[in-house]
Amino acid sequence: MALRNKLGITDSRELADTEERISKTRAAEMFDSGRLDELEAGSFAALAEIHRTLFGDIYDFAGELRNENIAKGSFRFASALYLADAVEHIEKMPQTTFDEIVDKYAEMNVAHPFREGNGRAMRIWLDCMLKASLGLAVDWSRVDREDYLFAMERSPIRSTELKLLLKTALTDRINDRDMFYKGTDHSYSYEGCDTYKTEELRRR
């Protein structure tokens, strides 16, 4: 069954394709317009704005804290009952060093504040923190899908693998449009979204 959506799509495959097409386009628009640089890096307001922009054309819940419990496999994300407190705590975590930023990112992943689209929004949010504090970003096209998923699965216990993986993919090409587009495509592929290329969507 497809998630309830503004477009009235009931087929899950059609919804996934539409979600990918629209949200990749919105991600590119945020980068090209400079809106990402205007956000308060590391704040939940910034993450909510990213999520709202990516998915607001599709879901009523875009940018809003979820009110139901969710899980992935056997792992249960933060209880909806305590989610607001968890997000408030995470927002206050320091973000001055690479290790601090990745720890903050990993904690937000455990919280998983939205009903859908957490990973795609949070990877952009992570780059906003890295840019603001270190003048760097992750070149996601250099981060292997299986390595990333394993590192994220391990991150609630220890974030060492995640830090090592992301550190090798850091770049100072923070304003490189081509890198952002290719990185977006690769980032989306972690969730199996690889029907469209961001560059081609922007040409339409």
Secondary structure, DSSP 4 states (H G I P E B T S, - for coil): -PPP-TT----HHHHHHHHHHHHHHHHHHHHHHTHHHHS-TT-HHHHHHHHHHHHTTT-TTTTS---S--EETTEE---GGGHHHHHHHHHTS--SSHHHHHHHHHHHHHH--SSS-HHHHHHHHHHHHHHHHHS-EE-GGGS-HHHHHHHHHHTTT--HHHHHHHHTTEES-TT-HHHHHHHHHHHHHTTT--S--HHHHHH-
